[in-house]
């Protein structure tokens, strides 16, 4: 059974356009001077998962006001299966360096995977998270937002 990932619209239900994020994603919170290329892949994926989730939540909060709707909608985007679908959309748009980072995360050995997803989906989601973690730590916020826009389109 193929699960279709929901799409985050670019406008509110009222038709009002959602402006792009005015400032880089939580850039003031970056607290490490460690080179992202020297970080363990699992650490990049851990951070990338939070970055991706925050981007989803930021976009949904701009669209929908009710808190009870937000969590349910967010889960549809941040699950391993949904992230794997997003990764498929991104692959043709990645640079060689980004593709290498994605593969680094995808190929990382893991001790477990969540129930209800295939190994391939879980590893692909980990690749996406690794890429997003790396871009965040590298300060490449414009690229991060551009790739996110493609991922949720």
C-alpha positions in Angstrom: 0.0 0.0 0.0 1.5 3.3 -1.1 0.8 6.2 1.4 0.7 9.5 -0.3 2.4 12.3 1.6 0.2 15.3 2.3 1.2 18.6 0.7 1.6 21.8 2.7 -0.1 24.5 0.7 1.6 27.8 0.0 -1.5 29.7 1.1 -3.9 29.7 4.0 -7.4 28.2 3.5 -8.6 31.8 3.0 -6.4 32.2 0.0 -3.9 34.5 1.7 -0.3 33.8 0.7 2.1 32.7 3.4 5.2 34.8 3.4 8.6 33.0 3.5 10.3 32.8 6.9 11.6 36.3 7.6 14.7 35.1 9.4 16.9 32.0 9.1 15.7 29.0 11.0 16.6 29.5 14.6 20.1 30.7 13.6 20.5 32.4 16.9 20.3 29.1 18.7 23.3 27.5 17.1 25.6 26.7 20.0 28.4 24.7 18.5 31.5 25.6 16.6 32.1 22.0 15.6 32.5 21.5 11.9 29.4 19.6 10.6 31.6 17.5 8.4 33.4 16.1 11.4 30.2 15.2 13.3 29.0 11.7 13.6 26.3 10.9 11.1 23.8 9.9 13.8 24.3 13.4 15.4 23.6 15.1 12.2 20.5 13.0 11.7 19.4 13.7 15.3 19.6 17.4 14.7 18.2 17.2 11.2 15.1 15.5 12.5 14.5 18.4 14.8 15.2 21.0 12.1 12.8 19.3 9.7 10.1 19.0 12.3 10.5 22.7 13.2 10.2 23.7 9.6 7.0 21.6 9.3 5.6 23.1 12.5 6.5 26.6 11.4 4.7 26.2 8.1 1.6 24.6 9.6 1.3 27.1 12.4 1.2 29.8 9.7 -1.6 27.9 7.9 -3.8 26.6 10.7 -4.5 28.3 14.0 -6.0 25.5 16.1 -3.4 23.7 18.2 -5.3 20.4 18.1 -5.1 20.3 14.3 -1.4 21.1 14.2 -0.1 18.0 15.8 -2.2 15.7 13.7 -1.1 17.4 10.5 2.6 17.6 11.6 2.7 13.8 12.2 1.8 13.3 8.5 5.0 15.1 7.5 7.6 14.0 10.0 7.0 10.2 10.0 9.8 8.1 8.4 7.5 7.2 5.5 6.7 10.8 4.8 10.3 11.9 5.0 11.2 9.1 2.6 8.7 10.4 0.1 10.2 13.9 0.6 13.7 12.5 0.0 12.5 11.1 -3.4 11.4 14.6 -4.4 14.7 16.1 -3.4 17.1 13.7 -5.0 17.1 15.3 -8.5 17.7 18.7 -6.9 20.7 17.9 -4.8 24.3 18.9 -5.5 27.0 16.3 -5.5 28.0 17.2 -2.0 24.4 17.1 -0.7 23.8 13.8 -2.4 27.0 12.4 -0.7 25.6 13.6 2.7 22.2 12.1 2.0 23.9 8.7 1.1 26.1 9.0 4.2 22.9 9.1 6.3 21.0 6.6 4.3 23.8 4.1 4.6 24.4 4.5 8.3 24.0 1.4 10.3 21.1 1.6 12.8 20.1 -0.6 15.7 16.4 -0.3 15.1 13.7 1.0 12.9 10.1 2.1 13.8 7.3 -0.3 13.2 5.3 0.1 10.0 8.0 1.3 7.7 10.4 -0.6 5.5 14.2 -0.6 6.0 14.5 1.4 2.8 12.0 4.1 4.0 13.7 4.4 7.4 17.2 4.7 5.8 16.0 7.2 3.3 14.4 9.3 6.1 17.7 9.1 8.0 19.5 10.4 4.9 17.1 13.4 4.6 17.6 14.2 8.3 21.4 14.0 8.0 21.3 16.4 5.1 19.1 18.9 6.9 21.2 18.6 10.1 24.4 19.4 8.0 22.8 22.3 6.2 21.6 23.8 9.4 25.0 23.5 11.1 26.7 24.9 8.0 24.5 28.0 8.2 23.1 27.3 4.7 19.6 28.5 5.7 18.5 29.6 2.2 19.4 26.2 0.8 17.6 24.5 3.7 14.4 26.5 3.1 14.6 25.9 -0.7 15.0 22.1 -0.2 12.2 22.1 2.4 9.9 23.9 -0.1 10.5 21.1 -2.7 10.1 18.4 -0.1 6.6 19.5 1.0 5.4 20.5 -2.4 
